[in-house]
Each structure stands twice: as structure tokens, then as C-alpha cells.
Amino acid sequence: MNILFFLHPKSSVTYLTLGNSLRQGIEKMRSSGYTEIPVVGKDGSYVGTVRQGDFLWKIIDSGSADIHKAEDVHIDGIVSKRIAPVSIDTTMDDLLAKAIDQNFVPVVDDRGSFVGIVTRKDIILYFMNKKD
């Protein structure tokens, strides 16, 4: 099965861009309701992810919870590479193995550009329906 059938395209995914401020990141995460979101470079390449906890630790480390001061701090320093992306030709079995420990799997094209995500929910539903 081609994973493109399960792809949530970049245009419909909440993501941040390197250079966004901490405040922008917090506001985007809050409005989306997600606890972890992908981060892309200005060139569209996948860079990593940020979690709610990453924002929390950055605020604690800064010594101030003033959201207005968070406008001067960029997210670049809190981006994590803990979730590696997959290519569009990844098998569903490999996708399942990656989704065990994360809510989504980022997908990149041959140039490393972020094209979207496949959610753990979609992967689980695929395998549940495959049993029938």
C-alpha cells in the first residue's frame, strides 16, 4: 500500500518554521490543540519537531513566563530531531514500527522537503481493516 493514501499534506498540517518566535510557536500549538508539531526550514526541508515540554523548559530556563518576552526568543534552539522522517516509498510495516512511539510520522520527498504527515491513528486503522 502506498503511504500517499494516508498522507495529510503540508497544506493541512500545523507546523512551525525555523525563525518563528517562542510566542508564535506557543500560540500555534495552543490553537491547534496538538502536543507536538513538525518544524520546517525556510527552504521547506524537514528539520524536526517541538513538544509542549520543550516550550515549558525554555520558559523555565529563561526565568520569565512573560509571553511578550517570548517574542524575542526563537524556536530554533528547542527543535528536536527525535522523530526522523520517512520517504514516500516507505512500507506500511516500517511506518507502523515508527508510529509505535510517536503520534505522527513526517514524510519528505526525495529532496528532503516536508510534504506532510501520516498519523498513528491512520496507520492503526489500516492494519485493523487489513485483518478483515
BAMAR-706542 format. One record per atom (N, C-alpha, C, O): atom name; x, y, z; residue number from 1. Coordinates in pm, whole numbers, plus 50000, padded with zeros to 5 digits. Layout:
N
atom,px,py,pz,nr
CA,X,Y,Z,NUM;
...
//
This chain:
132
atom,px,py,pz,nr
N,50085,49882,50000,1;
CA,50000,50000,50000,1;
C,50089,50124,50000,1;
O,50187,50132,50074,1;
N,50054,50219,49918,2;
CA,50129,50343,49907,2;
C,50090,50437,50022,2;
O,49972,50462,50045,2;
N,50189,50489,50094,3;
CA,50158,50573,50210,3;
C,50097,50706,50170,3;
O,50042,50777,50256,3;
N,50104,50742,50043,4;
CA,50043,50869,50000,4;
C,49892,50868,50019,4;
O,49830,50974,50029,4;
N,49832,50748,50025,5;
CA,49688,50739,50052,5;
C,49654,50790,50192,5;
O,49541,50831,50219,5;
N,49751,50786,50282,6;
CA,49730,50824,50421,6;
C,49789,50959,50457,6;
O,49779,51005,50570,6;
N,49852,51021,50360,7;
CA,49924,51146,50384,7;
C,49830,51263,50412,7;
O,49737,51289,50337,7;
N,49858,51332,50522,8;
CA,49795,51461,50548,8;
C,49893,51563,50491,8;
O,50002,51581,50547,8;
N,49858,51630,50381,9;
CA,49955,51717,50314,9;
C,49994,51837,50398,9;
O,49920,51882,50485,9;
N,50111,51888,50369,10;
CA,50167,52002,50441,10;
C,50065,52116,50452,10;
O,50057,52183,50555,10;
N,49989,52137,50348,11;
CA,49892,52248,50348,11;
C,49783,52232,50454,11;
O,49718,52330,50491,11;
N,49762,52109,50503,12;
CA,49659,52088,50604,12;
C,49716,52055,50742,12;
O,49642,52021,50835,12;
N,49849,52064,50755,13;
CA,49918,52028,50878,13;
C,49965,52154,50951,13;
O,50014,52248,50888,13;
N,49949,52156,51083,14;
CA,50005,52264,51164,14;
C,50155,52239,51178,14;
O,50196,52131,51221,14;
N,50235,52337,51141,15;
CA,50380,52325,51154,15;
C,50440,52463,51181,15;
O,50376,52566,51159,15;
N,50563,52462,51229,16;
CA,50636,52586,51254,16;
C,50752,52595,51156,16;
O,50792,52495,51096,16;
N,50804,52715,51142,17;
CA,50919,52739,51055,17;
C,51034,52791,51140,17;
O,51014,52873,51230,17;
N,51155,52744,51110,18;
CA,51272,52798,51181,18;
C,51267,52949,51175,18;
O,51233,53007,51072,18;
N,51301,53012,51283,19;
CA,51294,53158,51290,19;
C,51168,53208,51357,19;
O,51162,53324,51399,19;
N,51065,53122,51369,20;
CA,50945,53162,51443,20;
C,50985,53191,51587,20;
O,51078,53130,51641,20;
N,50914,53283,51648,21;
CA,50942,53314,51788,21;
C,50878,53210,51879,21;
O,50787,53136,51839,21;
N,50927,53206,52000,22;
CA,50870,53117,52101,22;
C,50720,53147,52118,22;
O,50639,53056,52131,22;
N,50687,53273,52118,23;
CA,50547,53313,52133,23;
C,50463,53260,52016,23;
O,50354,53207,52038,23;
N,50512,53274,51894,24;
CA,50438,53223,51779,24;
C,50418,53072,51790,24;
O,50310,53020,51760,24;
N,50522,53003,51833,25;
CA,50514,52858,51848,25;
C,50411,52817,51951,25;
O,50331,52726,51928,25;
N,50413,52884,52065,26;
CA,50319,52854,52172,26;
C,50175,52881,52126,26;
O,50086,52800,52150,26;
N,50154,52994,52061,27;
CA,50020,53028,52016,27;
C,49969,52932,51909,27;
O,49852,52894,51911,27;
N,50057,52892,51817,28;
CA,50015,52798,51713,28;
C,49984,52662,51772,28;
O,49887,52597,51733,28;
N,50067,52618,51867,29;
CA,50043,52488,51930,29;
C,49913,52492,52010,29;
O,49834,52397,52006,29;
N,49892,52599,52080,30;
CA,49770,52611,52162,30;
C,49645,52611,52075,30;
O,49547,52544,52107,30;
N,49648,52686,51966,31;
CA,49528,52693,51881,31;
C,49502,52562,51808,31;
O,49387,52531,51777,31;
N,49607,52485,51781,32;
CA,49589,52358,51710,32;
C,49541,52247,51804,32;
O,49472,52155,51761,32;
N,49579,52256,51932,33;
CA,49544,52152,52027,33;
C,49640,52035,52026,33;
O,49621,51940,52103,33;
N,49743,52039,51942,34;
CA,49840,51931,51937,34;
C,49946,51949,52045,34;
O,49967,52059,52095,34;
N,50011,51840,52081,35;
CA,50115,51845,52183,35;
C,50256,51840,52123,35;
O,50355,51862,52192,35;
N,50263,51810,51994,36;
CA,50391,51807,51923,36;
C,50363,51841,51777,36;
O,50268,51792,51716,36;
N,50449,51927,51721,37;
CA,50429,51965,51581,37;
C,50563,51969,51508,37;
O,50668,51994,51568,37;
N,50557,51945,51375,38;
CA,50680,51947,51296,38;
C,50733,52090,51276,38;
O,50660,52188,51284,38;
N,50862,52096,51248,39;
CA,50929,52222,51218,39;
C,50999,52207,51083,39;
O,51068,52108,51059,39;
N,50980,52306,50997,40;
CA,51046,52304,50867,40;
C,51140,52423,50855,40;
O,51123,52525,50922,40;
N,51240,52408,50769,41;
CA,51332,52517,50742,41;
C,51268,52616,50646,41;
O,51162,52589,50590,41;
N,51332,52729,50629,42;
CA,51279,52831,50538,42;
C,51275,52780,50394,42;
O,51199,52830,50311,42;
N,51357,52679,50365,43;
CA,51360,52618,50231,43;
C,51258,52506,50216,43;
O,51251,52444,50110,43;
N,51181,52479,50319,44;
CA,51079,52374,50314,44;
C,51125,52238,50360,44;
O,51047,52143,50361,44;
N,51252,52226,50398,45;
CA,51305,52097,50443,45;
C,51255,52065,50584,45;
O,51231,52155,50664,45;
N,51241,51936,50612,46;
CA,51202,51893,50746,46;
C,51322,51909,50839,46;
O,51431,51862,50807,46;
N,51301,51974,50953,47;
CA,51409,51999,51049,47;
C,51394,51914,51174,47;
O,51493,51863,51227,47;
N,51272,51898,51223,48;
CA,51248,51822,51346,48;
C,51111,51853,51401,48;
O,51019,51887,51327,48;
N,51097,51840,51534,49;
CA,50970,51866,51599,49;
C,50991,51945,51728,49;
O,51103,51952,51780,49;
N,50885,52002,51777,50;
CA,50884,52062,51911,50;
C,50763,52009,51985,50;
O,50657,51987,51927,50;
N,50782,51987,52115,51;
CA,50675,51940,52204,51;
C,50640,52051,52302,51;
O,50714,52147,52320,51;
N,50524,52034,52365,52;
CA,50484,52129,52469,52;
C,50592,52142,52574,52;
O,50624,52253,52618,52;
N,50648,52031,52615,53;
CA,50752,52032,52718,53;
C,50875,52111,52677,53;
O,50940,52171,52763,53;
N,50907,52112,52548,54;
CA,51021,52190,52500,54;
C,50999,52340,52527,54;
O,51090,52411,52567,54;
N,50874,52385,52503,55;
CA,50841,52524,52531,55;
C,50849,52552,52681,55;
O,50903,52654,52724,55;
N,50794,52460,52759,56;
CA,50795,52477,52905,56;
C,50937,52490,52958,56;
O,50966,52582,53035,56;
N,51026,52399,52917,57;
CA,51164,52403,52967,57;
C,51235,52530,52922,57;
O,51316,52585,52997,57;
N,51207,52577,52802,58;
CA,51270,52700,52752,58;
C,51223,52819,52837,58;
O,51303,52906,52870,58;
N,51095,52822,52871,59;
CA,51042,52931,52953,59;
C,51104,52926,53093,59;
O,51143,53029,53147,59;
N,51113,52806,53150,60;
CA,51173,52792,53282,60;
C,51320,52835,53279,60;
O,51366,52905,53369,60;
N,51392,52792,53177,61;
CA,51534,52828,53165,61;
C,51555,52977,53147,61;
O,51657,53031,53190,61;
N,51459,53044,53083,62;
CA,51473,53188,53061,62;
C,51446,53269,53188,62;
O,51486,53384,53198,62;
N,51377,53207,53286,63;
CA,51349,53273,53412,63;
C,51231,53368,53406,63;
O,51207,53442,53502,63;
N,51156,53368,53294,64;
CA,51042,53458,53283,64;
C,50929,53389,53207,64;
O,50951,53326,53103,64;
N,50809,53403,53261,65;
CA,50692,53348,53194,65;
C,50617,53456,53116,65;
O,50504,53435,53072,65;
N,50681,53572,53098,66;
CA,50619,53683,53026,66;
C,50612,53648,52877,66;
O,50716,53638,52811,66;
N,50493,53630,52825,67;
CA,50473,53589,52686,67;
C,50526,53693,52589,67;
O,50564,53659,52477,67;
N,50529,53821,52631,68;
CA,50580,53926,52543,68;
C,50731,53915,52524,68;
O,50783,53949,52418,68;
N,50802,53869,52627,69;
CA,50946,53848,52614,69;
C,50976,53728,52525,69;
O,51084,53717,52467,69;
N,50880,53638,52513,70;
CA,50898,53519,52429,70;
C,50899,53555,52280,70;
O,50935,53473,52196,70;
N,50860,53678,52249,71;
CA,50865,53724,52110,71;
C,51009,53740,52062,71;
O,51036,53731,51942,71;
N,51101,53764,52155,72;
CA,51242,53787,52119,72;
C,51325,53658,52117,72;
O,51443,53662,52083,72;
N,51264,53545,52153,73;
CA,51335,53418,52157,73;
C,51283,53330,52043,73;
O,51162,53318,52023,73;
N,51373,53270,51968,74;
CA,51334,53186,51855,74;
C,51327,53039,51894,74;
O,51393,52995,51989,74;
N,51248,52964,51821,75;
CA,51231,52822,51850,75;
C,51350,52738,51805,75;
O,51362,52621,51842,75;
N,51438,52797,51727,76;
CA,51548,52722,51666,76;
C,51625,52637,51767,76;
O,51669,52527,51733,76;
N,51643,52686,51888,77;
CA,51721,52615,51988,77;
C,51648,52502,52058,77;
O,51710,52427,52133,77;
N,51519,52487,52035,78;
CA,51445,52380,52105,78;
C,51395,52271,52011,78;
O,51326,52178,52054,78;
N,51428,52282,51884,79;
CA,51384,52182,51786,79;
C,51460,52052,51810,79;
O,51582,52052,51824,79;
N,51386,51943,51813,80;
CA,51445,51811,51837,80;
C,51438,51726,51710,80;
O,51343,51734,51633,80;
N,51539,51645,51690,81;
CA,51542,51554,51576,81;
C,51500,51413,51616,81;
O,51532,51316,51547,81;
N,51428,51400,51730,82;
CA,51392,51268,51781,82;
C,51297,51192,51689,82;
O,51290,51069,51696,82;
N,51224,51262,51605,83;
CA,51134,51195,51510,83;
C,51194,51210,51370,83;
O,51188,51318,51311,83;
N,51250,51102,51319,84;
CA,51309,51104,51186,84;
C,51200,51089,51081,84;
O,51104,51014,51102,84;
N,51214,51158,50969,85;
CA,51112,51145,50864,85;
C,51130,51018,50783,85;
O,51234,50951,50791,85;
N,51029,50985,50706,86;
CA,51036,50873,50613,86;
C,51014,50927,50472,86;
O,50963,51037,50453,86;
N,51054,50848,50374,87;
CA,51030,50886,50235,87;
C,50895,50831,50191,87;
O,50835,50749,50259,87;
N,50849,50877,50077,88;
CA,50716,50839,50030,88;
C,50708,50693,49987,88;
O,50599,50640,49969,88;
N,50823,50626,49971,89;
CA,50821,50486,49932,89;
C,50838,50391,50051,89;
O,50865,50272,50032,89;
N,50823,50441,50172,90;
CA,50832,50359,50293,90;
C,50715,50261,50298,90;
O,50604,50295,50257,90;
N,50740,50141,50346,91;
CA,50634,50040,50356,91;
C,50546,50068,50477,91;
O,50586,50137,50571,91;
N,50426,50014,50474,92;
CA,50334,50031,50586,92;
C,50389,49964,50713,92;
O,50368,50015,50823,92;
N,50458,49851,50698,93;
CA,50517,49784,50815,93;
C,50621,49873,50881,93;
O,50626,49883,51003,93;
N,50706,49938,50800,94;
CA,50806,50030,50855,94;
C,50740,50152,50920,94;
O,50787,50202,51022,94;
N,50632,50197,50859,95;
CA,50557,50311,50914,95;
C,50499,50275,51050,95;
O,50503,50355,51143,95;
N,50445,50155,51062,96;
CA,50390,50109,51189,96;
C,50499,50103,51296,96;
O,50476,50145,51410,96;
N,50615,50054,51261,97;
CA,50725,50045,51358,97;
C,50764,50183,51409,97;
O,50795,50198,51527,97;
N,50763,50283,51323,98;
CA,50797,50419,51365,98;
C,50687,50482,51449,98;
O,50716,50560,51540,98;
N,50563,50449,51420,99;
CA,50449,50512,51487,99;
C,50423,50457,51626,99;
O,50341,50512,51699,99;
N,50490,50352,51664,100;
CA,50468,50294,51797,100;
C,50499,50396,51906,100;
O,50429,50401,52007,100;
N,50602,50475,51888,101;
CA,50647,50567,51991,101;
C,50614,50713,51964,101;
O,50660,50801,52038,101;
N,50537,50742,51861,102;
CA,50507,50881,51828,102;
C,50368,50894,51767,102;
O,50313,50797,51715,102;
N,50312,51014,51774,103;
CA,50176,51039,51728,103;
C,50164,51049,51577,103;
O,50057,51025,51520,103;
N,50274,51085,51512,104;
CA,50272,51101,51367,104;
C,50410,51070,51311,104;
O,50510,51069,51383,104;
N,50413,51045,51180,105;
CA,50539,51022,51112,105;
C,50551,51126,51001,105;
O,50467,51131,50912,105;
N,50655,51210,51006,106;
CA,50674,51309,50900,106;
C,50720,51240,50770,106;
O,50793,51141,50773,106;
N,50675,51295,50658,107;
CA,50710,51240,50528,107;
C,50780,51348,50446,107;
O,50736,51463,50441,107;
N,50890,51308,50382,108;
CA,50966,51401,50297,108;
C,50978,51344,50157,108;
O,50966,51224,50136,108;
N,51002,51432,50062,109;
CA,51024,51386,49925,109;
C,51172,51355,49904,109;
O,51249,51356,50000,109;
N,51212,51328,49781,110;
CA,51350,51289,49751,110;
C,51452,51399,49783,110;
O,51570,51370,49801,110;
N,51407,51524,49789,111;
CA,51497,51636,49819,111;
C,51501,51669,49968,111;
O,51573,51760,50010,111;
N,51423,51595,50049,112;
CA,51417,51622,50192,112;
C,51316,51728,50230,112;
O,51311,51770,50345,112;
N,51236,51770,50134,113;
CA,51132,51869,50162,113;
C,51014,51803,50233,113;
O,50971,51694,50196,113;
N,50963,51871,50333,114;
CA,50849,51823,50411,114;
C,50725,51825,50324,114;
O,50689,51930,50269,114;
N,50658,51710,50309,115;
CA,50536,51704,50228,115;
C,50412,51678,50311,115;
O,50300,51697,50263,115;
N,50429,51634,50438,116;
CA,50313,51611,50523,116;
C,50342,51507,50629,116;
O,50458,51473,50656,116;
N,50235,51457,50690,117;
CA,50248,51356,50796,117;
C,50150,51242,50773,117;
O,50049,51258,50704,117;
N,50181,51129,50833,118;
CA,50086,51018,50844,118;
C,50064,51000,50993,118;
O,50159,50985,51069,118;
N,49940,51001,51034,119;
CA,49909,50990,51177,119;
C,49909,50845,51223,119;
O,49883,50753,51145,119;
N,49938,50827,51349,120;
CA,49934,50693,51408,120;
C,49793,50634,51395,120;
O,49779,50514,51370,120;
N,49692,50716,51412,121;
CA,49554,50670,51400,121;
C,49528,50609,51263,121;
O,49469,50501,51254,121;
N,49572,50674,51156,122;
CA,49551,50622,51021,122;
C,49625,50490,50999,122;
O,49575,50401,50932,122;
N,49744,50479,51057,123;
CA,49822,50356,51044,123;
C,49752,50241,51116,123;
O,49741,50131,51062,123;
N,49706,50267,51237,124;
CA,49635,50163,51314,124;
C,49508,50120,51242,124;
O,49480,50000,51233,124;
N,49433,50215,51191,125;
CA,49309,50182,51119,125;
C,49339,50097,50996,125;
O,49264,50004,50965,125;
N,49447,50127,50926,126;
CA,49486,50047,50809,126;
C,49508,49901,50848,126;
O,49456,49810,50783,126;
N,49585,49880,50954,127;
CA,49614,49743,50995,127;
C,49492,49673,51054,127;
O,49479,49551,51040,127;
N,49405,49746,51119,128;
CA,49281,49685,51171,128;
C,49192,49639,51056,128;
O,49135,49530,51062,128;
N,49180,49721,50953,129;
CA,49097,49687,50838,129;
C,49160,49578,50752,129;
O,49090,49503,50684,129;
N,49291,49568,50755,130;
CA,49363,49469,50677,130;
C,49336,49327,50729,130;
O,49342,49231,50653,130;
N,49306,49316,50859,131;
CA,49278,49186,50920,131;
C,49152,49122,50862,131;
O,49142,49000,50850,131;
N,49057,49205,50826,132;
CA,48925,49154,50780,132;
C,48933,49083,50648,132;
O,48831,49035,50597,132;
//
